Amino acid sequence: FEGRERHFGTMEIQPIDIVYPKNVFKNGQDNMRFIKALGSVSRGAISVYHKNPYVHVSFLDFIDGSNFDIFVTESNKISIIPSFKCSIHSLMRVCEEISKDFNEGTIELPGEPDFSLSDFIGG
């Protein structure tokens, strides 16, 4: 999780994905269960912008002021988008709560897309 926060003056975003081997977001009840898990993180607060059919939540950590957005737009993946202030400790606390109270997945740190020439030229 180190170095995932955004930096002023750059548009670079370094998302963190939690990927599940099966579909865990099948309906609005799964979304609500996920939101409830996020809301149970101690000394933190969430703002729910959207909850069905996709989830968009902002998280604020009262311990160190970390903040990030959390999206669920696929049935088997959660994306965490760190903001300008986002600590390793805060990311770990939220991911731990998601695993404990919602479902355990694999944390992936997506890198640059792997494009080849055939991606741009039809064949």
MOZICOR-V614560 format. One record per backbone hydrogen bond with DSSP energy under -1.0 kcal/mol. NH is the residue of the N-H (numbers start at 0). CO is the residue of the C=O. E is the energy in kcal/mol with one decimal. If there is no record, write none. Layout:
NH:CO:E ; NH:CO:E
//
This chain:
3:0:-1.2 ; 5:82:-2.2 ; 9:6:-1.6 ; 15:79:-2.4 ; 16:107:-2.9 ; 17:77:-2.8 ; 18:105:-3.1 ; 19:75:-2.8 ; 23:74:-2.2 ; 24:74:-2.2 ; 30:26:-1.5 ; 31:27:-2.2 ; 32:28:-2.2 ; 33:29:-2.1 ; 34:30:-2.5 ; 35:31:-2.4 ; 36:32:-1.8 ; 37:33:-2.1 ; 38:34:-2.3 ; 40:37:-1.5 ; 44:59:-2.3 ; 46:57:-2.2 ; 48:55:-2.7 ; 49:55:-1.6 ; 54:71:-2.0 ; 55:49:-2.5 ; 56:69:-2.7 ; 57:46:-2.4 ; 58:67:-2.9 ; 59:44:-2.7 ; 60:65:-3.0 ; 61:42:-2.2 ; 64:60:-2.0 ; 66:84:-2.7 ; 67:58:-1.6 ; 68:80:-2.2 ; 69:56:-3.4 ; 70:78:-3.1 ; 71:54:-2.2 ; 76:73:-1.0 ; 77:17:-2.3 ; 78:70:-3.0 ; 79:15:-3.4 ; 80:68:-3.3 ; 82:66:-1.7 ; 90:86:-2.0 ; 91:87:-2.6 ; 92:88:-2.3 ; 93:89:-2.2 ; 94:90:-2.5 ; 95:91:-2.4 ; 96:92:-2.0 ; 97:93:-2.4 ; 98:94:-2.3 ; 99:95:-2.4 ; 100:96:-3.0 ; 101:97:-2.0 ; 102:97:-1.9 ; 105:18:-3.1 ; 107:16:-3.4 ; 114:112:-1.1 ; 118:115:-1.5 ; 119:116:-1.5 ; 120:116:-1.2
//
